[in-house]
Amino acid sequence: MKIDASGMQYRRLNELIHSAVDGGEKEIIIDNVNGQRYIGDGLSGNVVMQINGVPGNDLAAFMDGPTLMVNNNAQDGVGNTMNSGKVVVNGDAGDIVGYAMRGGEIYIRGSVGYRAGIHMKAYRSSYPEIVIGGRARDFLGEYMAGGLLIVLGLGESSNGPLVGNYVGTGMHGGEMYIRGKVEKHQLGMEVRIDVPNEEDYKRIRRPMEEFCSRFSLSLEEVMKGEFTKLAPFSHRPYGQVYAY
């Protein structure tokens, strides 16, 4: 099914999408998207959606199962509180990518803005993963409680850092892998720097395979880079300030 979103108000566009999914459509192509918000929000099931254009804020919020492929950039809040499914962005994305994400996978070919992965969490078999092909700005993984964040720095100049400052501030779960060096002054107090071991590389290989396959990259070439592992010192960093 095809939908032409030219000049369409976001409510009408989302009504058409939900109506199509409720009617049994499994493949939807949306052309001429230009900032319409909430695309894919609350959708569930085995649906594949191609988005041609730039979707607005909160793409795939609360989504539970579908695959969204964006053939351009995306704005803020991609995967907000997402439960499961996949989002693939063949460009850059804005701030708070994966905010409170609870499961599923997000693959960004380019860079992201501030606070990517903030409040990510994992529970039992639900384990969220974000792979960022370029750079990330300040507060990456802030208050992160679970899941996996990978920043690759592909195609970026070696002159600047791959991540901003305050990385992992308040972090108390999950792991981050940065394909390059991270300085101690860039980190929140709750985060330590480790050298990845063999088990770590095995753990990140599957999402890396998916990322490289989606964007026609060589997995072996990407994996040759030197990774830095970031993990929290404690799963209860604020225990001393509690009254119980």
LOPA-480995 format. One record per residue: residue number from 1; y, z, x of N, C-alpha, C in turn; residue in three letters. Coordinates in Angstrom, 2 decimals. Layout:
// LOPA-480995
NUM,Y,Z,X,Y,Z,X,Y,Z,X,ALA .
...
// end
This chain:
// LOPA-480995
1,-1.19,0.00,0.84,0.00,0.00,0.00,1.24,0.00,0.87,MET .
2,2.26,-0.76,0.49,3.52,-0.79,1.20,4.66,-0.25,0.33,LYS .
3,5.56,0.49,0.99,6.76,1.00,0.32,7.96,0.58,1.15,ILE .
4,8.95,-0.02,0.53,10.19,-0.36,1.21,11.21,0.74,0.91,ASP .
5,11.56,1.51,1.96,12.45,2.67,1.77,13.92,2.32,1.94,ALA .
6,14.27,1.06,2.02,15.67,0.66,2.23,16.58,1.29,1.18,SER .
7,17.54,2.10,1.63,18.53,2.69,0.74,17.97,3.67,-0.27,GLY .
8,16.73,4.08,-0.11,16.09,4.94,-1.11,16.40,6.41,-0.85,MET .
9,16.74,7.14,-1.89,16.99,8.57,-1.77,15.67,9.28,-1.46,GLN .
10,15.74,10.33,-0.64,14.50,10.93,-0.12,13.59,11.48,-1.22,TYR .
11,14.17,12.01,-2.31,13.32,12.53,-3.38,12.47,11.41,-3.99,ARG .
12,13.11,10.28,-4.24,12.38,9.16,-4.84,11.28,8.66,-3.90,ARG .
13,11.58,8.58,-2.61,10.58,8.14,-1.64,9.38,9.07,-1.64,LEU .
14,9.62,10.36,-1.63,8.51,11.31,-1.60,7.73,11.33,-2.91,ASN .
15,8.40,11.07,-4.02,7.67,10.93,-5.28,6.70,9.77,-5.23,GLU .
16,7.15,8.64,-4.65,6.28,7.47,-4.54,5.09,7.75,-3.63,LEU .
17,5.34,8.45,-2.51,4.27,8.77,-1.57,3.22,9.66,-2.23,ILE .
18,3.66,10.73,-2.88,2.72,11.66,-3.50,1.97,11.00,-4.65,HIS .
19,2.66,10.14,-5.39,2.00,9.42,-6.48,0.92,8.50,-5.95,SER .
20,1.20,7.84,-4.82,0.21,6.94,-4.22,-1.01,7.71,-3.74,ALA .
21,-0.78,8.85,-3.09,-1.89,9.66,-2.59,-2.71,10.22,-3.75,VAL .
22,-2.02,10.70,-4.78,-2.73,11.22,-5.95,-3.55,10.12,-6.64,ASP .
23,-3.08,8.88,-6.49,-3.79,7.75,-7.09,-4.93,7.22,-6.25,GLY .
24,-5.17,7.84,-5.10,-6.32,7.46,-4.28,-6.02,6.57,-3.10,GLY .
25,-4.76,6.25,-2.84,-4.42,5.42,-1.68,-4.77,6.15,-0.38,GLU .
26,-5.37,5.42,0.56,-5.75,6.00,1.85,-4.93,5.46,3.01,LYS .
27,-4.26,4.34,2.80,-3.41,3.76,3.84,-2.08,3.36,3.21,GLU .
28,-1.01,3.89,3.79,0.33,3.64,3.26,1.23,3.21,4.41,ILE .
29,1.97,2.14,4.22,2.96,1.68,5.20,4.33,1.83,4.56,ILE .
30,5.22,2.52,5.26,6.58,2.71,4.76,7.54,2.01,5.71,ILE .
31,8.23,1.01,5.23,9.17,0.25,6.05,10.60,0.72,5.81,ASP .
32,11.45,0.47,6.81,12.90,0.70,6.71,13.27,2.15,6.40,ASN .
33,12.54,3.07,7.02,12.88,4.49,6.88,14.13,4.78,7.70,VAL .
34,15.06,5.50,7.11,16.34,5.77,7.79,16.83,7.17,7.44,ASN .
35,16.14,8.18,7.99,16.60,9.56,7.84,16.13,10.27,6.60,GLY .
36,15.26,9.67,5.81,14.76,10.37,4.61,13.93,11.59,5.03,GLN .
37,14.22,12.73,4.41,13.59,13.99,4.78,12.25,14.20,4.08,ARG .
38,11.48,15.15,4.63,10.29,15.72,4.00,9.14,14.73,3.80,TYR .
39,9.10,13.66,4.55,8.00,12.70,4.41,6.68,13.36,4.84,ILE .
40,5.69,13.27,4.00,4.38,13.85,4.29,4.27,15.33,4.00,GLY .
41,5.33,15.97,3.51,5.29,17.41,3.29,4.28,17.78,2.21,ASP .
42,3.41,18.74,2.55,2.44,19.24,1.59,1.30,18.29,1.27,GLY .
43,1.25,17.14,1.94,0.16,16.20,1.67,-1.16,16.74,2.21,LEU .
44,-2.25,16.40,1.55,-3.58,16.77,2.03,-4.51,15.58,1.87,SER .
45,-5.65,15.68,2.54,-6.64,14.63,2.41,-6.66,13.66,3.57,GLY .
46,-7.53,12.67,3.46,-7.75,11.69,4.52,-6.86,10.48,4.28,ASN .
47,-5.59,10.61,4.61,-4.59,9.57,4.38,-3.97,9.19,5.73,VAL .
48,-3.79,7.89,5.95,-3.12,7.40,7.15,-1.82,6.72,6.72,VAL .
49,-0.71,7.15,7.33,0.59,6.62,6.94,1.32,6.08,8.16,MET .
50,1.74,4.82,8.09,2.56,4.21,9.12,4.02,4.28,8.68,GLN .
51,4.86,4.83,9.54,6.28,5.00,9.21,7.09,4.14,10.16,ILE .
52,7.72,3.11,9.63,8.54,2.20,10.43,10.01,2.53,10.21,ASN .
53,10.60,3.14,11.22,11.98,3.62,11.13,12.05,5.04,11.65,GLY .
54,13.14,5.73,11.36,13.36,7.10,11.86,13.32,8.07,10.69,VAL .
55,12.24,8.84,10.54,12.18,9.83,9.46,13.12,11.00,9.73,PRO .
56,13.57,11.64,8.66,14.49,12.77,8.79,13.76,14.07,9.04,GLY .
57,14.47,15.17,8.81,13.96,16.50,9.14,12.68,16.85,8.37,ASN .
58,11.89,17.74,9.00,10.70,18.32,8.38,9.64,17.30,8.01,ASP .
59,9.45,16.32,8.85,8.31,15.41,8.70,7.02,16.21,8.81,LEU .
60,6.11,16.02,7.86,4.77,16.64,7.89,4.79,18.16,7.74,ALA .
61,5.84,18.72,7.18,5.85,20.16,6.95,4.74,20.55,5.97,ALA .
62,4.02,21.62,6.29,2.94,22.14,5.45,1.83,21.11,5.22,PHE .
63,1.76,20.09,6.03,0.75,19.05,5.86,-0.64,19.58,6.18,MET .
64,-1.66,19.05,5.49,-3.01,19.57,5.64,-4.03,18.44,5.65,ASP .
65,-4.05,17.66,6.74,-5.09,16.66,6.88,-4.68,15.24,7.23,GLY .
66,-3.63,14.69,6.63,-3.30,13.29,6.89,-2.90,13.00,8.33,PRO .
67,-2.83,11.70,8.65,-2.34,11.22,9.93,-1.07,10.42,9.69,THR .
68,0.02,10.83,10.33,1.30,10.12,10.23,1.63,9.50,11.57,LEU .
69,1.91,8.20,11.58,2.27,7.50,12.81,3.68,6.94,12.67,MET .
70,4.56,7.41,13.53,5.97,7.04,13.49,6.25,6.04,14.60,VAL .
71,6.68,4.85,14.23,6.93,3.80,15.21,8.39,3.77,15.63,ASN .
72,8.90,4.96,15.93,10.29,5.11,16.35,10.48,6.57,16.71,ASN .
73,11.74,7.05,16.69,12.03,8.46,16.93,11.84,9.26,15.64,ASN .
74,11.89,10.59,15.77,11.85,11.48,14.62,12.90,12.57,14.80,ALA .
75,13.38,13.11,13.71,14.43,14.13,13.78,13.82,15.53,13.90,GLN .
76,14.55,16.56,13.46,14.15,17.95,13.69,12.99,18.37,12.78,ASP .
77,12.25,19.38,13.27,11.28,20.07,12.43,9.98,19.32,12.18,GLY .
78,9.60,18.41,13.08,8.32,17.71,12.91,7.18,18.73,12.91,VAL .
79,6.32,18.67,11.90,5.16,19.57,11.84,5.47,21.00,11.51,GLY .
80,6.57,21.25,10.84,6.96,22.61,10.45,5.85,23.26,9.62,ASN .
81,5.27,24.34,10.15,4.22,25.11,9.47,3.06,24.20,9.03,THR .
82,2.75,23.24,9.84,1.66,22.30,9.56,0.31,23.02,9.67,MET .
83,-0.61,22.68,8.77,-1.93,23.31,8.75,-2.98,22.51,9.51,ASN .
84,-3.04,21.20,9.27,-4.00,20.34,9.96,-3.53,18.90,9.82,SER .
85,-4.21,18.00,10.56,-3.82,16.61,10.56,-3.23,16.21,11.90,GLY .
86,-2.65,15.00,11.94,-2.08,14.49,13.17,-0.72,13.84,12.89,LYS .
87,0.21,14.03,13.84,1.48,13.32,13.82,1.63,12.65,15.18,VAL .
88,1.89,11.35,15.17,2.07,10.58,16.40,3.45,9.94,16.35,VAL .
89,4.29,10.27,17.33,5.66,9.75,17.36,5.83,8.88,18.61,VAL .
90,6.03,7.59,18.39,6.18,6.66,19.50,7.65,6.55,19.91,ASN .
91,8.20,7.72,20.28,9.60,7.82,20.67,9.92,9.27,20.96,GLY .
92,11.17,9.67,20.75,11.59,11.06,20.96,11.57,11.81,19.63,ASP .
93,11.64,13.15,19.71,11.76,13.99,18.52,12.83,15.04,18.79,ALA .
94,13.36,15.62,17.72,14.46,16.56,17.84,14.02,17.99,18.12,GLY .
95,14.74,18.94,17.56,14.49,20.36,17.80,13.31,20.87,16.95,ASP .
96,12.85,22.06,17.30,11.81,22.84,16.61,10.60,22.02,16.19,ILE .
97,10.13,21.15,17.08,8.87,20.46,16.82,7.75,21.51,16.75,VAL .
98,6.93,21.45,15.72,5.80,22.37,15.58,6.19,23.79,15.25,GLY .
99,7.33,24.00,14.61,7.74,25.36,14.24,6.66,26.03,13.38,TYR .
100,6.19,27.20,13.82,5.18,27.98,13.09,3.93,27.17,12.77,ALA .
101,3.66,26.18,13.56,2.50,25.30,13.36,1.20,26.12,13.42,MET .
102,0.31,25.90,12.46,-0.90,26.72,12.35,-2.17,25.95,12.68,ARG .
103,-2.08,24.64,12.82,-3.24,23.82,13.14,-2.82,22.36,13.22,GLY .
104,-3.75,21.51,13.64,-3.43,20.10,13.75,-2.91,19.72,15.12,GLY .
105,-2.49,18.47,15.24,-2.08,17.91,16.53,-0.80,17.10,16.37,GLU .
106,0.10,17.24,17.34,1.33,16.45,17.40,1.40,15.80,18.78,ILE .
107,1.60,14.49,18.79,1.72,13.74,20.03,3.07,13.03,20.05,TYR .
108,3.92,13.37,21.00,5.25,12.78,21.14,5.27,11.95,22.42,ILE .
109,5.51,10.66,22.31,5.52,9.81,23.51,6.70,10.12,24.42,ARG .
110,7.84,10.44,23.84,9.04,10.70,24.62,9.32,12.19,24.78,GLY .
111,10.59,12.56,24.68,11.03,13.94,24.90,11.34,14.63,23.59,SER .
112,11.50,15.95,23.66,11.85,16.75,22.48,13.07,17.61,22.80,VAL .
113,13.64,18.18,21.75,14.83,19.00,21.91,14.50,20.46,22.17,GLY .
114,15.26,21.35,21.53,15.14,22.78,21.76,14.06,23.41,20.89,TYR .
115,13.49,24.50,21.41,12.57,25.37,20.66,11.33,24.65,20.12,ARG .
116,10.79,23.73,20.88,9.51,23.13,20.49,8.41,24.19,20.58,ALA .
117,7.55,24.23,19.59,6.43,25.16,19.60,6.78,26.60,19.28,GLY .
118,8.00,26.86,18.80,8.37,28.24,18.47,7.46,28.78,17.37,ILE .
119,6.96,30.00,17.57,6.11,30.69,16.59,4.79,29.96,16.30,HIS .
120,4.33,29.09,17.18,3.00,28.51,16.99,1.96,29.63,16.94,MET .
121,0.90,29.42,16.18,-0.12,30.47,16.05,-1.49,29.83,15.83,LYS .
122,-2.53,30.56,16.15,-3.90,30.08,15.96,-4.70,31.15,15.22,ALA .
123,-5.68,30.70,14.43,-6.52,31.65,13.68,-7.89,31.03,13.49,TYR .
124,-8.91,31.70,14.05,-10.29,31.23,13.96,-10.38,29.78,14.43,ARG .
125,-10.81,28.86,13.55,-10.98,27.47,13.99,-9.68,26.67,13.96,SER .
126,-8.61,27.25,13.45,-7.32,26.56,13.41,-6.60,26.77,14.74,SER .
127,-6.35,25.67,15.44,-5.79,25.75,16.79,-4.81,24.60,16.98,TYR .
128,-3.52,24.86,16.89,-2.54,23.78,16.98,-2.34,23.28,18.41,PRO .
129,-2.05,21.99,18.54,-1.84,21.38,19.85,-0.64,20.43,19.79,GLU .
130,0.21,20.54,20.79,1.35,19.62,20.93,1.33,19.05,22.34,ILE .
131,1.40,17.71,22.44,1.52,17.05,23.74,2.84,16.28,23.74,VAL .
132,3.67,16.57,24.72,5.00,15.97,24.85,4.99,15.08,26.09,ILE .
133,5.25,13.80,25.92,5.16,12.88,27.04,6.32,12.96,28.02,GLY .
134,7.50,13.36,27.54,8.67,13.42,28.41,9.05,14.83,28.79,GLY .
135,10.25,15.26,28.39,10.76,16.59,28.72,10.93,17.43,27.47,ARG .
136,11.16,18.73,27.68,11.47,19.66,26.59,12.69,20.47,27.00,ALA .
137,13.54,20.80,26.05,14.74,21.58,26.34,14.44,23.08,26.27,ARG .
138,15.49,23.91,26.19,15.37,25.37,26.28,14.49,25.95,25.16,ASP .
139,13.95,27.14,25.47,13.17,27.96,24.52,11.86,27.30,24.10,PHE .
140,11.27,26.50,24.97,9.95,25.95,24.69,8.95,27.09,24.48,LEU .
141,8.19,27.04,23.40,7.16,28.05,23.16,7.68,29.44,22.88,GLY .
142,8.90,29.54,22.38,9.48,30.87,22.09,8.63,31.60,21.04,GLU .
143,8.30,32.85,21.30,7.49,33.67,20.39,6.15,33.01,20.05,TYR .
144,5.64,32.23,20.93,4.37,31.54,20.71,3.24,32.57,20.63,MET .
145,2.40,32.43,19.60,1.31,33.39,19.39,-0.07,32.77,19.55,ALA .
146,-0.14,31.45,19.69,-1.42,30.79,19.85,-1.25,29.29,19.96,GLY .
147,-2.32,28.61,20.34,-2.27,27.16,20.43,-2.01,26.66,21.84,GLY .
148,-1.75,25.37,21.93,-1.63,24.69,23.21,-0.40,23.79,23.22,LEU .
149,0.39,23.90,24.29,1.56,23.04,24.51,1.41,22.37,25.88,LEU .
150,1.58,21.05,25.92,1.51,20.31,27.17,2.77,19.46,27.31,ILE .
151,3.41,19.52,28.47,4.60,18.70,28.76,4.29,17.88,30.01,VAL .
152,4.43,16.55,29.92,3.94,15.67,30.96,5.02,15.08,31.87,LEU .
153,6.22,14.92,31.38,7.27,14.36,32.22,7.04,12.92,32.63,GLY .
154,6.37,12.15,31.82,6.07,10.76,32.16,7.33,9.91,32.11,LEU .
155,7.53,9.12,33.14,8.68,8.23,33.18,9.99,8.93,33.41,GLY .
156,9.96,10.21,33.76,11.18,10.97,33.97,11.52,11.04,35.46,GLU .
157,12.81,11.09,35.75,13.25,11.24,37.14,12.84,12.60,37.67,SER .
158,12.51,12.65,38.95,12.11,13.93,39.57,13.31,14.81,39.87,SER .
159,14.51,14.34,39.57,15.71,15.11,39.92,15.94,16.32,39.02,ASN .
160,15.47,16.27,37.79,15.73,17.36,36.86,14.46,18.05,36.43,GLY .
161,14.57,19.26,35.88,13.38,20.01,35.42,12.77,19.38,34.19,PRO .
162,11.46,19.56,34.03,10.76,19.02,32.87,10.94,19.91,31.65,LEU .
163,11.25,21.17,31.88,11.50,22.10,30.77,12.81,22.83,31.04,VAL .
164,13.42,23.32,29.98,14.69,24.02,30.13,14.49,25.48,30.51,GLY .
165,15.42,26.31,30.11,15.36,27.74,30.41,14.75,28.52,29.24,ASN .
166,14.44,29.78,29.51,13.90,30.71,28.51,12.55,30.24,27.96,TYR .
167,11.77,29.57,28.79,10.45,29.10,28.37,9.56,30.30,28.04,VAL .
168,8.97,30.28,26.86,8.03,31.33,26.47,8.65,32.67,26.20,GLY .
169,9.93,32.74,25.93,10.55,34.02,25.58,9.84,34.64,24.38,THR .
170,9.35,35.84,24.53,8.62,36.51,23.45,7.20,36.01,23.26,GLY .
171,6.71,35.18,24.14,5.37,34.62,24.00,4.30,35.70,24.10,MET .
172,3.32,35.69,23.19,2.25,36.68,23.25,0.88,36.09,22.92,HIS .
173,0.77,34.76,23.00,-0.52,34.10,22.80,-0.40,32.63,23.13,GLY .
174,-1.53,31.96,23.25,-1.52,30.54,23.54,-1.32,30.23,25.01,GLY .
175,-1.21,28.94,25.32,-1.07,28.48,26.69,-0.14,27.27,26.74,GLU .
176,0.56,27.13,27.86,1.36,25.94,28.12,0.95,25.36,29.47,MET .
177,0.93,24.03,29.53,0.64,23.32,30.77,1.75,22.32,31.03,TYR .
178,2.41,22.46,32.15,3.52,21.60,32.52,3.09,20.74,33.71,ILE .
179,3.21,19.44,33.59,2.79,18.53,34.65,3.92,18.43,35.70,ARG .
180,4.03,19.50,36.47,5.07,19.62,37.47,5.36,21.08,37.73,GLY .
181,6.39,21.35,38.51,6.72,22.72,38.87,7.68,23.35,37.86,LYS .
182,7.50,24.64,37.69,8.39,25.44,36.86,8.86,26.61,37.70,VAL .
183,10.14,26.85,37.72,10.68,27.95,38.50,10.67,29.24,37.68,GLU .
184,10.51,30.34,38.37,10.42,31.63,37.69,11.66,31.93,36.85,LYS .
185,12.82,31.50,37.33,14.07,31.82,36.61,14.16,31.07,35.27,HIS .
186,13.31,30.06,35.07,13.30,29.32,33.81,12.53,30.03,32.71,GLN .
187,11.77,31.05,33.06,10.83,31.66,32.14,11.39,32.90,31.46,LEU .
188,10.87,33.17,30.26,11.10,34.45,29.63,10.33,35.53,30.36,GLY .
189,10.70,36.77,30.15,10.07,37.88,30.88,8.61,38.06,30.53,MET .
190,8.17,37.50,29.41,6.81,37.73,28.93,5.79,36.74,29.52,GLU .
191,6.22,35.82,30.38,5.38,34.71,30.81,5.08,34.79,32.30,VAL .
192,3.87,34.44,32.68,3.48,34.37,34.08,3.09,32.92,34.44,ARG .
193,3.21,32.59,35.71,2.84,31.27,36.22,1.46,31.36,36.86,ILE .
194,0.55,30.47,36.48,-0.80,30.40,37.04,-1.09,29.00,37.54,ASP .
195,-2.08,28.90,38.40,-2.63,27.61,38.82,-3.82,27.31,37.92,VAL .
196,-3.85,26.18,37.22,-4.98,25.89,36.33,-6.30,25.81,37.10,PRO .
197,-7.35,26.34,36.50,-8.68,26.24,37.10,-9.48,25.13,36.42,ASN .
198,-10.74,25.01,36.79,-11.57,23.93,36.26,-11.71,24.03,34.75,GLU .
199,-11.86,25.24,34.23,-11.98,25.42,32.79,-10.71,25.01,32.05,GLU .
200,-9.56,25.29,32.67,-8.29,24.89,32.07,-8.21,23.37,31.94,ASP .
201,-8.59,22.67,32.99,-8.53,21.21,32.96,-9.51,20.64,31.93,TYR .
202,-10.64,21.28,31.77,-11.58,20.85,30.74,-10.97,21.04,29.35,LYS .
203,-10.23,22.14,29.17,-9.65,22.45,27.87,-8.55,21.45,27.48,ARG .
204,-7.77,21.01,28.44,-6.68,20.10,28.09,-7.11,18.63,28.08,ILE .
205,-8.32,18.35,28.54,-8.73,16.95,28.67,-8.82,16.25,27.31,ARG .
206,-9.36,16.92,26.28,-9.51,16.24,25.00,-8.16,15.83,24.40,ARG .
207,-7.17,16.74,24.28,-5.87,16.28,23.77,-5.21,15.25,24.67,PRO .
208,-5.46,15.33,25.98,-4.91,14.33,26.88,-5.56,12.96,26.64,MET .
209,-6.86,12.96,26.36,-7.54,11.70,26.03,-6.94,11.08,24.78,GLU .
210,-6.70,11.91,23.78,-6.10,11.42,22.53,-4.71,10.87,22.78,GLU .
211,-3.89,11.62,23.54,-2.53,11.19,23.83,-2.53,9.84,24.55,PHE .
212,-3.31,9.72,25.60,-3.34,8.49,26.39,-3.88,7.32,25.59,CYS .
213,-4.86,7.57,24.74,-5.40,6.52,23.88,-4.36,6.03,22.89,SER .
214,-3.61,6.96,22.30,-2.58,6.59,21.31,-1.48,5.73,21.91,ARG .
215,-1.13,5.99,23.17,0.00,5.31,23.77,-0.39,4.36,24.91,PHE .
216,-1.67,4.00,24.95,-2.18,3.01,25.91,-1.84,3.38,27.35,SER .
217,-2.14,4.61,27.73,-1.90,5.11,29.07,-3.23,5.38,29.77,LEU .
218,-3.20,5.42,31.08,-4.40,5.72,31.86,-4.58,7.23,31.95,SER .
219,-5.66,7.73,31.38,-5.93,9.17,31.43,-6.07,9.65,32.87,LEU .
220,-6.77,8.91,33.67,-7.00,9.35,35.05,-5.70,9.41,35.83,GLU .
221,-4.81,8.47,35.61,-3.53,8.49,36.31,-2.68,9.69,35.87,GLU .
222,-2.67,9.96,34.57,-1.88,11.08,34.07,-2.45,12.41,34.56,VAL .
223,-3.77,12.53,34.57,-4.41,13.78,34.98,-4.30,14.03,36.49,MET .
224,-3.92,13.02,37.26,-3.74,13.21,38.69,-2.55,14.13,39.01,LYS .
225,-1.62,14.25,38.07,-0.45,15.08,38.32,-0.81,16.54,38.51,GLY .
226,0.04,17.26,39.20,-0.18,18.69,39.45,0.38,19.50,38.28,GLU .
227,-0.50,20.22,37.60,-0.11,20.99,36.42,0.18,22.44,36.79,PHE .
228,1.12,23.02,36.05,1.40,24.45,36.12,1.01,25.08,34.79,THR .
229,0.27,26.17,34.85,-0.14,26.86,33.63,0.79,28.04,33.37,LYS .
230,1.24,28.17,32.14,2.06,29.30,31.72,1.33,30.05,30.62,LEU .
231,1.22,31.35,30.78,0.52,32.19,29.81,1.23,33.53,29.71,ALA .
232,1.06,34.24,28.60,1.74,35.53,28.44,1.08,36.62,29.27,PRO .
233,1.89,37.57,29.73,1.34,38.74,30.42,0.52,39.60,29.47,PHE .
234,0.96,39.66,28.22,0.34,40.59,27.26,0.32,39.98,25.88,SER .
235,-0.67,40.35,25.07,-0.71,39.95,23.67,0.10,40.89,22.78,HIS .
236,0.68,41.91,23.39,1.48,42.88,22.62,2.69,43.30,23.47,ARG .
237,3.58,42.34,23.74,4.66,42.61,24.69,5.67,43.64,24.22,PRO .
238,5.74,43.87,22.92,6.74,44.82,22.39,6.10,46.11,21.89,TYR .
239,4.89,46.40,22.37,4.17,47.59,21.92,4.94,48.88,22.12,GLY .
240,5.73,48.96,23.19,6.43,50.20,23.50,7.61,50.47,22.56,GLN .
241,8.03,49.46,21.82,9.16,49.68,20.92,8.71,49.97,19.49,VAL .
242,7.40,49.94,19.25,6.91,50.24,17.92,6.90,51.76,17.69,TYR .
243,6.97,52.14,16.43,6.95,53.56,16.08,5.53,54.06,15.80,ALA .
244,4.54,53.21,15.99,3.16,53.62,15.72,2.24,52.95,16.74,TYR .
// end
